[in-house]
Amino acid sequence: MRNRRRRAAVVAALLLCVVSGCTTPPDLTPVPTVAPSPFICAGVSADSANLILGGEVKAVGPATSNPSFPYFECDITRSDGSGGQIRVIGLPAQNVGESDEAILAYMGGADVTSTITADAPGRGFSSYDSNEIDTVAGALWICDEFALRVRLQDVDVEGRDAETDSVNLLRSMLPWACGGEKVPPASF
């Protein structure tokens, strides 16, 4: 008799969950500052992107790069199309500018901008801006002749901090962006 009641209670709970639309809470594990494999784009951790966007991810279109011109771009969304976008861009530092004012303008004139530190040559900034149209968080690192930018557009996973996530994702890529290590290739 007890087993029937337990089964009935479990079935009732599952039915209530299905009817009320309960979902699994987001994983609030911090985005690692050392990039774990696999890589969704060259040097961009798929696991970190899954955490940031709150679900399985896919690269949108092919990642672009040009070996004779230091440029790289990778756009990532959730596989189901919801949850915003991650954009990672590597470009010549001259395109960003040298002065703090030029760098901040490149980052979009965000409401909140902070300096960030990392164990890599160069300097970095993070930003957060929210308005009626969209929410943008980002991080930028400039070293020698190269700049690396992470931009989170309309990423709103409950309990996650988009600015911290963007900074941690950026830090995870600095060994190959600014440290001379070989860039890990995309795994899929």
Disulfide bonds with the S-S distance in Angstrom:
Cys17-Cys22 1.40
Cys41-Cys74 1.84
Cys143-Cys178 1.80
